């Protein structure tokens, strides 16, 4: 098959579809979308008549012999587009269960052409009625946590209606995940890489209480939450590892320096503490840069990190004093509260300033 040029491509991952998919494809074609790729994600023989009819109606059919998940199906589609099409106007992903109106797909395509370097999301309004409680609760929780952890307010983090330009095709294939968590990981990866995220309000459609969804409440929710919290958990583990290094080196030096410094205990403690703290700070910086925030080598990030460390020390000592003298609270409890708040603040400052995304 030769390569084609300059097309808006609709990509629909599908698992065990019903007649709604046939109707939806006709609606999309009526809006002028003639290049529609459908990925059969291991639906089985009983669903092949629907896929054959889609094939007869001009859709490009791709198949997984076994179910691999929505993320894997999207990646299969992305790989096919990259191999077979040139000068693509934009790629639009849509669900097969009737949740995305063809009119909104058309509007999303227009918005994507105005923002070729961005990921454009069709976001639903969850403030109205008729929304299944499970869907409403799940979206509210993930949206709130996403905003707190990644600094981007998105009212709909789970929308499957998305569009992006051809330059992001390779990037999207490199995003981790193979099932429903892939779409959330896509958002996180875009934020980490400095790729803009643009939103467009769309209709909120749930047919039969969203009975056609293949989202497994327990299994897929665990996958989604793991992806959502992974960055912050890595930050916690990085801090714990650095604290262990700090303590271990300090203990070691307290013994090693004893024969060298004799009875000069104060100098011995200061030297051991300073050396241990310098090493632990560098360990924490390297872990955060390479593991947590995954940023390339940058001298600027090191100076910003050291500036943050100095600021945290000043804020911690000042905060403990203020809390202790103002609320007559134990100094130890005051330090626990103050350092916990500064830990959360440090995560946000490192994500937004120290290791800020630069595409």
Secondary structure by P-SEA (a helix, b strand, c coil): cccccccbbbbbbbccccaaaaaaaaaaaaacccbbbbbcccccccaaaaaaaaaaabbbbbbbcccccaaaaaaaaaaaaaaccccccbbbbbbccccccaaaaaaaaaaaaaccccccccccccccccccaaaaaaaaaaaaaaaaaccccccccccccccccccaaaaaaaccccccaaaaaaaaaaaaacbbbbbbbbbbbbccccccccccccaaaaaaaaaaaaaaaaaaaaaaaaaaaaaaaaaaaaaaaccccccaaaaaaaaaaaaaaaaaaaaaaaaaacccccccccaaaaaaaaaaaaaaaaaaaaaaaaaaaaccccaaaaaaaaaaaaaaaaaaaaacccccccc
